[in-house]
Amino acid sequence: MTNNLAAANTIRQWPKDERPRERLLQHGATVLSDAELLAIFLRVGVSGKSAVDLARELLHHFEGCLSRLVEASLDELTSVRGVGISKAAQLKATFELSRRALEQNIKQGDTLGSPEKVCDWLKLRLATQKQETFLALWLNTQNRLIESEELARGSLRESHVYPREIVKSALENNAAAVIFAHNHPSGSTQASDADRELTRELQSALSLIDVKLLDHFIVAANSKPLSFAQCGWL
């Protein structure tokens, strides 16, 4: 018997009502912990560790932060013993499908009617980026997503986010409204003076072409996105 099979047998020997897959089939995915969900994906562990143990180790490697795990590179994933290139590639594909599913969901409905979904998608897209990334979510007259567009990378002071280019993009997308978002790699969602000044400049420029700035989110890992609209800054 191989080491992998020996590790898998550890879970098979558990009582049925404690096995992750059986619990999912009986009660649904929402009742499972992060480690249990990952264990179902991993299927087998390594010598001396069950799939659940390996899943816990994988989560621990990324400090328990699912968004960091989602954005991890192939090299970062395979640095965890027991996660080979095949599993790492499957994880990356699964995470990307989840992100696209969320974006598709947003496109099919009223964006303002599902702010939680918007925030979830923004966190998946931005939370663990190592550079500041500035996005625009262009919306139509029904507040449905036309397109999400990455406009710049780097700090906002250095990333060349020019009102002229923003206006050009709004016209190209035939947008009626927009939601901006950018991340803070520092982990803080506190808005800087530069963040607020740029937002005012963009709002003023877009008003000239009747495009409404609905919100500007600042996203960071392990924090709820900050909303300029909720703060009364728009």
CORLIN-V351275 format. One record per pair of residues at least 12 apart in sequence whose C-alpha atoms are under 10 Angstrom apart, sorted by the first residue. I is the first residue (numbers start at 1). J is the second residue. If there is no record, write none. Layout:
i/j
I/J
I/J
//
This chain:
i/j
2/46
2/47
3/44
3/45
3/46
3/47
3/48
3/49
4/43
4/44
4/45
4/46
4/47
4/48
4/49
4/50
4/51
4/82
5/44
5/45
5/46
5/47
5/50
6/44
6/45
6/46
6/47
6/48
6/49
6/50
7/43
7/44
7/45
7/46
7/47
7/48
7/49
7/50
7/51
7/52
7/53
7/54
8/43
8/44
8/45
8/46
8/47
8/48
8/49
8/50
8/51
8/52
9/44
9/45
9/50
9/51
10/44
10/45
10/48
10/49
10/50
10/51
10/52
11/43
11/44
11/45
11/49
11/50
11/51
11/52
12/50
19/36
19/40
19/52
20/32
20/33
20/35
20/36
20/37
20/38
20/39
20/40
20/51
20/52
21/36
21/37
21/39
21/40
21/41
21/43
22/40
23/36
24/36
24/37
24/40
34/52
34/55
34/56
34/59
34/64
34/66
35/51
35/52
35/53
35/54
35/55
35/56
35/57
35/58
35/59
35/60
35/64
36/51
36/52
36/53
36/55
36/56
37/52
37/55
38/51
38/52
38/54
38/55
38/56
38/58
38/59
38/91
39/51
39/52
39/53
39/54
39/55
39/56
40/52
40/55
41/55
41/87
41/90
41/91
41/94
42/54
42/55
42/82
42/83
42/87
42/88
42/90
42/91
43/55
44/82
45/81
45/82
45/83
46/81
46/82
46/83
47/82
49/82
51/82
54/80
54/81
54/82
54/83
55/82
55/83
57/80
57/81
57/82
58/77
58/78
58/79
58/80
58/81
58/82
58/83
59/80
61/76
61/77
61/79
61/80
62/76
62/77
64/222
65/128
65/221
65/222
66/124
66/128
66/221
66/222
67/95
67/123
67/124
67/125
67/126
67/127
67/128
67/129
67/220
67/221
67/222
68/124
68/127
68/128
68/129
68/221
68/222
69/91
69/92
69/95
69/128
70/91
70/92
70/94
70/95
70/96
70/98
70/99
70/124
70/125
70/127
70/128
71/92
71/95
71/96
71/124
71/125
71/126
71/127
71/128
71/129
71/130
72/88
72/91
72/92
72/128
72/129
73/88
73/89
73/92
74/86
74/87
74/88
74/89
74/91
74/92
75/88
76/88
77/89
77/91
77/92
95/124
96/124
96/125
98/121
98/124
99/120
99/121
99/122
99/123
99/124
99/125
100/121
101/121
102/117
102/118
102/120
102/121
102/122
102/124
103/117
103/118
103/120
103/121
103/122
103/145
103/147
103/148
104/145
105/117
105/118
105/121
105/145
106/118
106/121
106/143
106/144
106/145
106/146
107/139
107/143
107/144
107/145
107/146
107/147
107/148
108/144
108/145
108/146
109/142
109/143
109/144
109/145
110/139
110/140
110/142
110/143
110/144
110/145
111/137
111/139
111/140
111/142
111/143
111/144
111/145
111/179
112/139
112/142
112/143
112/144
112/145
112/179
112/214
112/215
113/143
113/144
118/137
118/179
119/181
119/217
119/218
119/219
119/224
119/225
119/226
119/227
120/224
120/225
122/135
122/181
122/182
122/183
122/217
122/218
122/219
122/220
122/225
123/183
123/218
123/219
123/220
123/221
123/222
123/223
123/224
123/225
124/219
124/221
125/182
125/183
125/219
126/181
126/182
126/183
126/184
126/185
126/218
126/219
126/220
126/221
127/182
127/183
127/184
127/185
127/187
127/218
127/219
127/220
127/221
127/222
127/223
127/225
128/183
128/184
128/185
128/186
128/187
128/219
128/220
128/221
128/222
129/153
129/182
129/183
129/184
129/185
129/219
129/220
129/221
130/153
130/154
130/183
130/184
130/185
130/186
131/152
131/153
131/154
131/155
131/182
131/183
131/184
131/185
131/186
132/152
132/153
132/154
132/155
132/156
132/159
132/182
132/183
132/184
132/185
132/186
132/219
133/150
133/151
133/152
133/153
133/154
133/155
133/156
133/159
133/181
133/182
133/183
133/184
133/185
133/219
134/149
134/150
134/151
134/152
134/153
134/154
134/155
134/156
134/159
134/161
134/180
134/181
134/182
134/183
134/217
134/218
135/148
135/149
135/150
135/151
135/152
135/153
135/179
135/180
135/181
135/182
135/183
135/216
135/217
136/148
136/149
136/150
136/151
136/152
136/166
136/169
136/170
136/178
136/179
136/180
136/181
136/182
136/216
137/149
137/150
137/170
137/175
137/177
137/178
137/179
137/180
137/181
137/215
137/216
138/169
138/170
138/173
138/174
138/175
138/176
138/177
138/178
138/179
138/180
138/211
138/213
139/170
139/173
139/174
139/175
139/176
139/177
139/178
139/179
139/211
139/212
139/213
139/214
140/173
140/174
140/175
140/176
140/177
140/178
140/211
141/174
141/175
141/176
141/177
141/211
142/176
142/177
143/175
143/176
143/177
143/178
143/214
144/175
144/176
144/177
145/175
145/177
145/178
145/179
146/173
146/174
146/175
146/176
146/177
146/178
147/173
147/175
147/178
148/178
148/179
148/180
149/169
149/180
150/180
150/181
150/182
151/165
151/166
151/169
151/180
151/182
152/182
153/182
153/183
155/182
155/183
155/184
155/185
155/194
155/195
156/182
156/194
156/195
156/198
157/194
157/195
157/198
161/198
161/202
162/198
162/201
162/202
162/205
163/198
163/199
163/201
163/202
163/203
163/204
163/205
163/206
164/202
164/205
164/206
166/202
166/205
166/206
167/202
167/205
167/206
167/207
167/208
167/209
167/211
168/206
170/206
170/209
170/211
171/206
171/209
171/211
174/211
175/209
175/210
175/211
175/212
176/206
176/209
176/210
176/211
176/212
176/213
177/206
177/207
177/210
177/211
177/212
177/213
177/214
177/215
178/203
178/206
178/211
178/212
178/213
178/214
178/215
178/216
179/212
179/213
179/214
179/215
179/216
179/217
180/199
180/202
180/213
180/214
180/215
180/216
180/217
180/218
180/227
180/228
181/215
181/216
181/217
181/218
181/219
181/225
181/226
181/227
181/228
182/195
182/216
182/217
182/218
182/219
182/220
182/225
183/217
183/218
183/219
183/220
183/221
183/225
184/218
184/219
184/220
184/221
185/219
185/220
185/221
186/220
186/221
187/219
187/220
187/221
187/222
187/223
188/218
188/219
188/220
188/221
188/222
188/223
188/224
188/225
188/226
189/217
189/218
189/219
189/220
189/221
189/222
189/223
189/224
189/225
189/226
189/227
190/218
190/219
190/220
190/225
190/226
191/217
191/218
191/226
191/227
191/228
195/216
195/218
196/216
196/228
196/233
196/234
199/213
199/215
199/216
199/228
199/233
199/234
200/213
200/233
200/234
203/215
203/234
213/229
213/234
214/227
214/228
214/229
214/234
215/227
215/228
215/229
215/230
215/233
215/234
216/228
216/229
216/230
216/233
216/234
217/229
217/230
//
